[in-house]
Amino acid sequence: MKMKIMWPFSDGALGSSGMARASIVALCFCLILTAATHAQQQADAGSVISEHVRFIIFDVAGAGTGASQGTFPIGINTFKVVTGYYTDASNVNHGFVRASSGTITSFDAPGAGTSAYQGTTPLSVNASGVIAGYYLDKSNVSHGFVRAANGTITTFDAPGAGTSAYQGTYAFGINVFGVVSGNFRDASEVVHGFVRAASGTIKTFDVTGASGTYGNFINTAGEIQGRYYVGTSPVGQGFVRAKNGTITTFSVPGAGGTGGQYLAGTFPYGISNGGVVAGFYADASNVYHGFARAADGTITTFDPPGTGTNAGQGTTAGGINGTGEITGSYADAASMYHGFVRTAGGTITTFDAPGAGTGANQGTGGSGIDAVGDVTGSYVDSTNVSHGFVRTH
């Protein structure tokens, strides 16, 4: 089985829900060069966990205990409010929000389907505790939602979103002003980006010449990161869309891959308030590496020490905070996963959650990081069940 932890990527070719790692089978269905100078360098070797690090382990009541089931935290805000989803014994997704006190509230978007691989999937939470995500209805059509801190849920669809299975609207990010970003798949199976104002007004966008534009997360400045494809090429490329609509495209030097069972090309995932984009890319051998792209376009690539070098192994980075600290995971030579935190200066600290399994496609992954570097994520135990954690220091 594939390790089911961490991030929801947005590839429309992929069907049901679930967090995939290893060969990075994606959860969401909807998922050149810049003029700037690109610089590549290997990050410094990481340090070991200090005695001051503490792990808070948690499971949502009702989470399934079968293989690939369990609790999957995705995002964390400044006040250590965590959101994510859990998969029940019938493989249905449900949303949850965990307060800093440890109180967990589960929720479902109105209209969410109740069959296997349907349900509610929150992906981000802002400083006010407002959550954005998507849900699959009983026909497997996706719709976006925003959940207020008081629990009120507003659903929405991007104009032009398709109404057939695995078409529809996929909300990803929400910033401090309540602006939501994401993508949608239309009736012709073409993917477009969107941005939704707090008032509910939705604008759609496409990278010029793209056959598919996958908007992902948004920062305080209203900048949206994502990726796009040209023609039938399986190799993704990155973009940053400014608040005024200007789009800058980029690819990590050395990005490639063959597609198929692997994701190919450049995969931006997170963006800091300063415009630093974090993500990963596949090389020609389908090995993954992390990258950080500065606001001026400079790209730095990195791998934690001990990262595996076989196809499907490597580093997948994504969660980034306002100061440019990045979290993620890496697969070692035995395809076991470990979490990491990379500072803006390039120092990498690796970690393993207590209770994490040590077999192939088991282990630990970070998915979200707050302003002071505390990380949320999940780990897969020896029975392939996922559990949530918050790593504080």
N, C-alpha and C positions, 0 to 999 in steps of 0.2 A: 504494500500500500504506500501511497504518498503521504508525506508528513503534512497534516492539515493544520497548519498554524499560520498566523500572521496575516498578510495583506490581501485585500481584494484587488486584483488587477482587473482590467476592463477589456477583455477580449470577447467580442460578440460571437465568435465561433464556438465558444464554450457554453455549455448548457447549465446544469444545475448548480446549486450553491455549494459552498465549501471553500476553505482556505487551502491552497495548495502550495507546497514547497517542493524541494528536490528538483524535479524538472519543471517546476513553477506552473503546474496546471492551475488555471485562474478561476476565481470566484465569479466576478461580475461578467455580464454577457455583452455589455456594450463597450468595452473598452472601444544644400542645404546648409549646410554648414553656416554658422554665424560668421559675421565679419570680424569678430573678435579673435584674438590669438588664443589657441588652445595649448595648455601645458599639462603634461602627464607626469605624475611622479608617484612612487609607492609610498604609502604612509608608514610612519615609524611603527615598530613592533609595540604591541599593547602591553599593559601592565596587568598584574593579577588583581583579583578582587580584594579590597581592603577589609579589615575586620569591622568596619563601620557600615558596610552594606547590609541591608535587611530585606528579606523577601516576604511579602504578604501574599499568601496563596488563597485563592477563593474559587468556589464553584457556585453557579446559579442554581437555586432549587428548581428541579425539573429537568436539569441537563441530563442527557442520555449518558449511559455508561458503556456503550458498545464502541467498537473500533470506529474512529473518525467522528465520534460524537463528543459532546462536552461543551466547555466554555471557551469563548474566543474574544477576548478584549481587543479593541481596535484603536481607540483614541483616548487621550487624557488631556484635561485642560489645566489651567494655572492653579486651580483649587483642588486638584487631584480627583476630580470627578471623572470616572471612567465609563465609556460606553463600548458596546460591542453586541455580540449575539451569542446565543447558545442553541445547540441542536438537541432536540429531545429524542426520546427512544424511537420515534417514528420518522426521524430525520427531517423534522420541520424546524425552521429557524424562527427564533423569537428574539426581540430586542431586550436589552437591559441597560440600566444606568446604575452605577455603584457610587454612592456618596463617599466623601472623604472619611466619614465615620464608619464606613463599612456596610451601611444599609444598602441592600440591592433591591431595585424595583424592576420587574419585568414588564414588557408591554408588547402589543401587536398593533400594527397599523390597521385601521378599519379597511376591510376588504381583502386582507392578506389571506392567501390560500392556506389550507390545512393539510395538504398532501405532501408526501416526501419531496424535499428540496424546494418547497415553496416557503412562504413566510416572510418575516421582517428582518432586515439587515441594516442596522445603523453603522455609519462609517466615520462620523466625526462629531465632536462636541466643542462649542466655543466657550469663551470665558464666562458667559452668562448662563451656561448650562443648556443651551439650545442645541438639539441634536438633528443632524441631517442623515438621510440614508434612502433606501429604496425597499420596496416589497414586491413579491411576486403574487399575483392573484391566482384564483383557481384555474385560470386558463394559461398560466405561466407568462402573462403579460406583466411587465415591470412598470411601477409608478414611483415617483419620488415622494418623500415626506419630510416635514419639519416638525419636530416635537418640542414644544415650549417647555421651560423649566417646571411649569405647573402641571405638565402632563398632557396638555392639549395638543392633538396631532392634526396637522393640516396636510392634505395630500395634493399632489399636482402632477400635471403632465406637460412636457414641453410641446409647443405647437409643431405639428408634423410627426409626432411620435407614432410608430406603428402600433397595431392592435392585435397582432398575431403572436404566437408563442415566442418568447425570448426577444421580442421587440419591446419598445416602450422606453421609459425614462429611468435613468440611473443617477441619482444624486450622490455626490461624493463629499464635497467639502462645504464648510460654512465658516465665515469669518466673524469677527467681533461685531460687525454691523448687520449680521444676519443675511448676508449675501451668499447664495448657494451656487455651487458649480458642479458640473457633471457632463454627462453625454446622453444621447438618445439614439435609438435605432428606428429608422423610418420603415414604411411599408415595402420599400425596395431593398431592404437590408443594408442601407447605407447609414453610417454612424456620423453624427454631428455633435459638436460641443454646444453647451448652453451656460448662461449665467442668469440667475433669478434674483431680482432685487428683493429686499425685505418686504416691499409692498406687494410682491407677487408677480410683478412684470417680468417676463422672460424674453431674453434675446438669444438667438442662436448664432453660431459662427462655424466657419470651416477654414482650415488652412488652404490657401490657394493651391489648386492642382492636386489636392489630396483625394484619395478614394475613400478615406475614412478618417475622421477627426475625433479623438478621444480626450475630451476635457476631464481633468481629474480634480485636484485640490486647489484651493484659493487662499491667499494671504490677506493681511490687513489692508495692504495697498490695493487690493482688487486684482492682483496678478494671478493668472491661472496657468498651471502647468499641465502638460499632457503629452500625447504622442499622436503621430499620424502615419498613414501608409500611402504609398504612391502606386497606382495600378494594382497588380496582383502580387507585388513583392511582399514576402513575409517579414521583411526587415523593417522594424519600426524606427521612426526618428522622433526627436523631441521638439517641443515648442514651449514658449512662454508667451502668453497673451496679456498685454498691459490693459489697465482699466479702460483706456480710450479705444481699445480694440486692435491696436497694433500688435502683430504677431511676429515674433522672432523664432526662427527654426534653428535646430542644431542636431548634430550627431556626435557621439563620443568617438574620438579616433580609435580605430581598431574594432569598432562594433560590427558585428556580422551575424554569423550563424546560419543554420539551414532551415529553421522553422520546424515543421512536422511536430514531433512530440516536445520540442523545445520552443521557448520564446526567443525570437531573434531580434537583434538590433539594440536600440537605445530605449530604456524604459524609465522616464522620469516618474517619481512617485510623490515626493513632498516638496514644499516650497516654504522657506522661512519668510519672516516679515521683511528681511533685508534683501529678498530676491534670490537667495541661494537655493538652487534646485538639487535635491538628493534623489538618487535612484540607482539603477544598475544597468549593465549592458552585457550582452552575450558576445564572446569573441568568435573567431572562425571555427573553433573547436567546440562550440556550445558550452563553454565554461563561463560562469557569471562573475562579474567584478562590480564593486561599488564605485560610484562617482559622486562628486560634488561640483556643481557648476556655479561659479560666482556670478554676481550680477553683471560684471563686465564681460562675461562670456568665457573666462578662464576655467578650464576643466581639469580637475585632479582626480585620478583614479586610485583605488585602494583595495586591499584585501587584508583581513586580520591574519596574524600568524597562525599557521596550521590549516589554512584553507585548502580544500581538495582541488585537484587540477584535472579531474576527469569530466567528461560531458555530463551536464546536469548538476554538477557540484559548483562550489564557488560562493560568492558573496551576493546577497540581495539586501540592499539598503533602501530605506524609504522614509521612515518617520524622522522629522526634523523639527527642532524648536526654533524660537525666535533668535537665539544666539548662534545658530548653525551647528549645534550638536546633533548627531545623526545616530539613530539606532537601527537595528536590523538583525540579520542572522547570517551564518555561513555554515556550509557543509564541509566537514573534514574528509580525509581520504577514505574513511569508512562510511561516508554519507550520514553521519550523525550530525545534528544541528546544535549550534551554540549561539548565544546572543552576543551582541557587542554594542558598545557606545563609542563613537568617534568624536572627539572634541573638534572645534573649529580650527584648531591648530594642527590637527592630524594625529594626535595621540589616541590609540585604540585600546580600550579595556574590554576584555571578553568575560562572559559569565555563563553559568549554568544554573537553572532553577533547581532547588532541592526537590527530588522526586522525579526529575526528568529521566526518561528512558535513555539507554545507551546503545540501542540497536540502530540499524540503518533506518533512516527516515523518522527517527524519534529525536527528542531533544528539545531545545529552547529557542525561542525567537522573540525579539522585541518588535513591537508594532507602533507604539506611540511614545513620545517623550515630552515632558513638560518643561516649563521655563527654567527650572533648577536642575534638570537632568535626570529626574526620576522617570522610570520607564514602566510602561505596561506592555503586556504581551501574553503569550501562552506557551505552555510546554506540553509535549506528548509523553505520556508515561510508558512503562514497559508493556502495557496492554493496549496501547495505541488510542487511549482516551486523552482528550485535551482538558487542561485546567488553566485558569487565569492566574496572573500574578501582577503585583506592583513591586518594583525594585526601587527602594529608597536608599539614600546615602547621606 
